[in-house]
C-alpha cells in the first residue's frame, strides 16, 4: 500500500544510522543528498496535510530529519516535530559532542519524551518503541533499501507486519531514489 492511499497527519520517519551510510561529518556530499530528498518528500507531505513528524534520536536519518524539519518550519510554521526516545539513558554511551547535539535537538522540537522512563534493560523496550510509533502515526517514511539491510530492517519488518493488520502507509527512499536526488542536485549545480 502506498502512502498516497492513507491520509497521513502524523508520519514516523526513520532509517539508516550515519555509520551505516559511512557519513561521519556534516560536509559529506551524501548528507546533502539525503537532506535534499527528505526536504522534498516532507515538503510535499506538509502541503498535503501532514501535521506531525515523529522520529527518534538515532545518529543518522532520525537526527537529520529533525534538522530538515526545523528548517521546513521556516516555510511551514504549522509543522510540529516530535522526538521520541526508546528509553531514558538513550545516548549515555555516545561521545559528549553527540550527546550535546541530541540535547539541542530535543530542546528545539515541539515535543520530546522517552517511551520507557527506565534505562535500557532489554530488547523489549525497542519493540515497545516500535509499537508506540506505529500506534501514533498513520504512515512511515524510511530512508532504507531492503537490498542493503541495516538496523532499520527491524522497523521495516514491524511496519510490514502492521500493514497486514491495518491500513498503514509506507514510503521508502531507497538507493535508487537517493541516486535520482543526487542527479537532480548535480544538474542544479551545473546551471
C-alpha positions, 0 to 999 in steps of 0.5 A: 500500500502506498502512502498516497492511499492513507491520509497521513497527519502524523508520519514516523520517519526513520532509517539508516544510522550515519555509520551505516551510510559511512557519513561521519561529518556534516560536509559529506556530499551524501548528507546533502543528498539525503537532506535534499530528498527528505526536504522534498518528500516532507515538503510535499507531505506538509502541503498535503496535510501532514501535521506531525513528524515523529522520529527518534534520536538515532545518529543518522536519518532520525537526527537529520530529519529533525534538522530538515524539519526545523528548517521546513518550519521556516516555510511551514510554521504549522509543522510540529516535530516530535522526538521520541526516545526508546528509553531514558539513558538513550545516548549515555554511551555516545561521545559528549559532542553527540550527546550535546547535539541530541540535547539541542535537538530535543530542546528545539522540537515541539515535543520530546519524551522517552517511551520507557522512563527506565534505562535500557534493560532489554530488547523489549523496550525497542519493540515497545518503541516500535509499537508506540510509533506505529500506534501514533502515526498513520504512515512511515517514511524510511530512508532504507533499501531492503537490498542493503539491510541495516538496523532499520530492517527491524522497523521495516519488518514491524511496519510490514507486519502492521500493514497486514493488520491495518491500513498503514502507509509506507514510503521508502527512499531507497538507493535508487531514489537517493541516486535520482536526488543526487542527479537532480542536485548535480544538474542544479549545480551545473546551471 
